[in-house]
Amino acid sequence: MFEKKTKSYTDLLGKTNRIVEGTSIQGNIVSPADFRLDGHLVGNFESKGKLVIGPAGSVKGDITCKNCDIEGRFEGKIQVTELLNLKTKAVIKGEVVCGKLAVEPGAEFSATCVMKPNVKNLQPNDAVTEKTA
């Protein structure tokens, strides 16, 4: 009568991947879920979720994600569709494209920045109607 759906292992633990401090990766990372990086990445990173670069973490390469919090170091091009949050100890060098930018005092921001807010596109069948009193 009622079918019980079994949850996958990642659903039970939450969908956050983690690279711990002391780990170095050379190559590209593609992840559909949130990601925390406390190690070092030399390569590109792509995610549909949120990326957190911890205070000991660093990325040298390109990043594409939905949201990003940076406490560590980043060098390259970063594209964030929603919010890029730079913490006090963040060091950013390169090119930034984001929807919103939050920079805490003390962050080092040596980058070009283009802000592109998310704009809802109206579909051709979405009619805009005016109401009169």
ABEGO torsion letter per residue (X at the ends): XBBBBBBBAAAAAEBBBBBBBGBBBBEBBBBABBBBBABBBBEBBBBABBBBBBAABBBBEBBBBABBBBABBBBEBBBBABBBBBBAABBBBEBBBBABBBBBBGBBBBBBBBBBBBBBBBBAABBBBBBBX
